[in-house]
């Protein structure tokens, strides 16, 4: 997956639209109504559309899954088919596969797992500016690294994942831990 250099709203790949896909309405949290990740939004009619689409929340208005904006992702990556939504945050430094809790192992299927591993390896190669690839199943977080997957467990709303690398005589070691998020600047 390439990093986009586009500024402003993302550009949707020609020919792509949500259609009957509403998986983001389940797997992504909505802060304006305190909707947690992994549960259906009360405004969503599954497989149809948001009932408040024209007046939807700001976080929903600005949301685009990677399948909609990344030309290199084929039809198998459409969330309703893959059973997860790919989301990039932190200026492209963080890629999450937000998985439908009804299909918790969907991300482990081919070609998804191989690609997640590849993207994790690319993220580590950006040393010392490590990029994070993880899987979120509701609030459960699994960090994908080139050599292993690290099940962090439940990630609280006030916690974030921190990657730290160190060089050793035998190579680079990546440490993964969850830490309290720093308060947002006023």
C-alpha positions in Angstrom: 0.0 0.0 0.0 1.5 3.3 -0.9 1.3 6.5 1.2 -0.8 9.1 -0.4 0.6 12.6 -0.8 -2.8 14.1 -1.5 -4.0 16.9 0.8 -7.6 17.6 1.6 -10.4 15.0 1.4 -9.3 11.6 -0.1 -10.0 10.9 -3.7 -12.3 7.9 -4.1 -11.0 5.4 -6.7 -13.1 5.7 -9.9 -15.9 3.1 -10.0 -15.9 2.4 -6.2 -18.7 3.2 -3.8 -19.9 1.7 -0.6 -23.0 0.1 -2.3 -24.4 -2.4 0.2 -21.2 -2.3 2.4 -21.9 -0.8 5.9 -19.2 -2.7 7.8 -17.5 0.6 9.0 -20.8 1.3 10.8 -20.1 -1.7 13.0 -16.3 -2.0 13.4 -15.3 1.7 13.7 -16.2 3.7 16.8 -18.1 7.0 16.6 -17.0 9.4 19.2 -19.9 11.8 18.9 -22.3 9.2 20.2 -19.8 7.1 22.2 -20.4 4.1 19.9 -17.6 1.6 20.6 -15.9 -0.3 17.9 -17.4 -3.7 17.1 -21.1 -2.9 17.6 -23.6 -1.7 15.0 -24.3 2.0 15.0 -28.0 2.6 15.9 -28.4 4.7 12.8 -27.3 1.9 10.4 -29.6 -0.4 8.5 -27.2 -3.3 7.8 -26.5 -3.8 4.1 -28.4 -0.6 3.2 -27.4 2.7 4.5 -27.1 5.2 7.4 -30.5 6.5 8.3 -29.0 10.0 9.2 -26.6 10.0 6.2 -27.3 13.6 5.1 -26.7 14.9 8.6 -24.2 12.3 9.8 -21.5 13.0 12.4 -18.3 14.8 11.5 -16.2 11.7 12.1 -18.4 9.7 9.8 -18.3 12.4 7.1 -14.5 12.4 7.0 -14.1 8.6 7.1 -13.0 6.7 4.1 -11.8 3.1 4.3 -8.6 2.3 2.4 -10.5 0.1 -0.1 -12.3 3.3 -1.3 -9.2 5.4 -1.8 -6.3 2.9 -2.4 -6.2 1.9 -6.1 -3.9 -1.1 -5.4 -6.6 -2.9 -3.4 -8.7 -5.3 -5.4 -12.3 -6.3 -5.0 -11.4 -9.0 -2.4 -10.5 -6.1 0.0 -13.9 -4.5 -0.1 -14.9 -4.7 3.6 -18.2 -6.6 3.2 -16.2 -9.3 1.5 -13.0 -9.2 3.6 -14.9 -8.9 6.8 -12.7 -6.1 8.0 -12.1 -2.4 7.2 -8.6 -1.1 6.6 -8.0 2.3 8.1 -4.9 4.5 8.0 -4.3 7.2 10.6 -1.5 9.3 12.0 -0.5 10.6 8.6 -0.2 7.1 7.3 2.0 5.8 10.1 -0.7 3.5 11.5 -2.7 0.9 9.5 -5.5 -1.0 11.3 -7.6 -3.9 10.1 -10.8 -3.3 12.0 -12.3 -6.8 12.0 -16.0 -7.8 12.3 -16.2 -9.5 15.7 -18.5 -12.1 14.0 -15.5 -13.1 11.9 -12.5 -12.7 14.3 -10.0 -14.6 12.2 -10.9 -13.1 8.8 -7.6 -11.1 8.8 -5.7 -14.4 8.9 -7.0 -15.7 5.6 -5.0 -15.4 2.3 -4.2 -12.9 0.8 -4.9 -10.6 3.8 -2.4 -12.0 6.3 0.5 -12.1 3.9 -0.2 -8.5 2.9 -0.5 -7.4 6.6 2.9 -9.1 7.2 4.4 -7.4 4.2 3.1 -3.9 5.3 4.4 -4.6 8.8 7.9 -5.4 7.3 7.7 -2.1 5.3 6.8 -0.3 8.5 9.8 -1.7 10.4 12.2 -0.8 7.5 11.3 2.8 8.1 13.6 2.6 11.1 13.8 4.6 13.4 10.4 6.0 12.3 8.5 2.8 12.9 5.0 2.4 11.3 2.4 0.4 13.2 0.2 -2.3 11.6 -2.4 -3.8 13.9 -5.7 -5.7 14.0 -8.6 -4.5 16.1 -11.4 -6.8 17.0 -13.6 -4.5 18.9 -11.2 -3.2 21.6 -8.8 -6.2 21.4 -5.6 -5.3 19.7 -3.1 -7.6 17.9 0.1 -5.9 16.6 1.5 -7.4 13.4 5.3 -7.5 13.2 7.4 -9.2 10.5 8.5 -12.0 12.8 5.5 -12.4 15.1 2.0 -11.2 16.1 1.6 -9.7 19.6 -1.8 -9.9 21.2 -1.9 -6.8 23.4 -5.4 -7.7 24.7 -8.0 -5.0 25.4 -6.9 -1.5 24.4 -8.7 1.1 26.6 -9.9 4.3 25.1 -7.1 6.2 26.9 -4.3 3.8 25.7 -2.2 3.7 22.6 0.4 1.2 21.2 4.0 2.2 21.3 6.7 0.5 19.2 10.3 0.8 20.2 13.2 -0.7 18.4 16.7 -1.5 19.5 19.7 -2.7 17.6 21.5 -5.8 19.0 24.4 -7.8 17.8 22.0 -10.2 16.1 19.7 -7.6 14.6 16.8 -5.3 15.3 14.3 -6.1 18.0 10.9 -4.4 18.1 9.2 -4.1 21.5 5.5 -3.6 21.7 3.5 -2.2 24.6 0.5 -0.2 25.4 0.8 3.2 27.2 -1.5 5.9 28.3 -2.2 8.3 25.5 -0.9 11.8 25.9 -3.6 14.4 26.3 -4.4 16.3 23.1 -3.0 19.8 22.9 -5.6 22.5 23.5 
